[in-house]
Amino acid sequence: MMESTSFEVSTTDRFVVVVRVNTHCDLGCLYCGYSKDVHRQRRSISVKSLLRFGEVLRELQQVSGRKVLVSLLGGEPFQWPALIPVATQLVQIDLSLSVTTNGLALENDQTARFAMDYMDEITISIDGLGADHDRLRGSRGMVERLERIVRRIVSHRIDANRSPDRGAIRGGIKPLIRVNTVLTRHTIADFERFAQRMADWGVDELTFNQLGGNDRPEFYPDNHLLEDQVHQFTEMFPRVRQELRERGLELSGSQSYLHRIACTARHQTIAIEDCFPATRFLFIDETGHASPCSFTSDCLGVPIDQITNATAIEALASTWQQQRRNHRPHVCKDCHATHVHSKFSLPVLTR
């Protein structure tokens, strides 16, 4: 069975550019294609290309009046040696930054201070409590380490905001602390308890993904979500969201996003007629190719070195729309791009 829909976009939203800066990681996560246990080519994005494209994004921000957020992920982005110097230069040209990490690099005081000073958002990936997370991540004792890291960041950021140095860097803006979790057949039943623990730690926002099958197809069959589990999760979602909100933790996820997960569980596809590419979102992979999403890099990717100004970014929208009309990519016939289905249904905290 197939649904077909169009993606509604608001041009007043900020423009988000997700950059996969590398494919290196020091963990052996069972579901991840960038696990250290996966034999694959490892590479990092060109520093020169990314910094040059940062200037293009600054121009886009200036001419459009929309804030540009550059979101850095991997692999594990803190294993990219150029992360700190590149982030420093992007901040100096007034771009907002976020980073998604397994969190362990933040045990280092200098790295944690860098993240606090330069990132508007810090997303830490945590996939369960105790043994569940350790099993999925292939490392013992991670949850205890991550709890210490998160609690330390949360407790220190008020002081960091008052620091004269920080005020000079980011105008006193504190980072939003987000946790993202991957829901599997064996962890979804414990989601409410997990969410309450994140509230205990002082996390600002909690987001989630369903387990996907592209990266590690051998892991997917015995671990993907079941239809009854998703139904129960959807039923409890409004209550849990309200309870968490009363504790200061925002649980993100729209009805469209929950519907996407439910359709996956019952093997129902969702085709997207028009996602309005390049109007509020770009994905850039480690080879330096921009595409409408991470699923279309191979078929629609354009080298960022060829995107030389803000007008060229705006032109991508019509170019990609025409390409999709001529030959719609197979992945668009069952769209799993989380931004299309409004994973981040709630705005980030107003600073």
Secondary structure, 3 states (H helix, E strand, C coil): CEEEECCCCCCCCCEEEEEECECCCCCCCCCCCCCCCCCCCCCECCHHHHHHHHHHHHHHHHHHCCCEEEEEECCCHHHCCCHHHHHHHHHHCCCEEEEEECCHHHHCHHHHHHHHHHCCEEEEECCCCCHHHHHHHCCCCHHHHHHHHHHHHHHHHHHHHHCHHHHHHHCCCCCEEEEEEEECCCCHHHHHHHHHHHHHHCCCEEEEEECCCCCCCCCCCCCCCCHHHHHHHHHHHHHHHHHHHHCCCEECCCHHHHHHHHHHHCCCEEEECCCCCCCCEEEECCCCEEECCHHHHHHHCEEHHHCCCHHHHHHHHHHHHHHHHHCCCHHHHHCCCCCCCCCCCCCCCCC
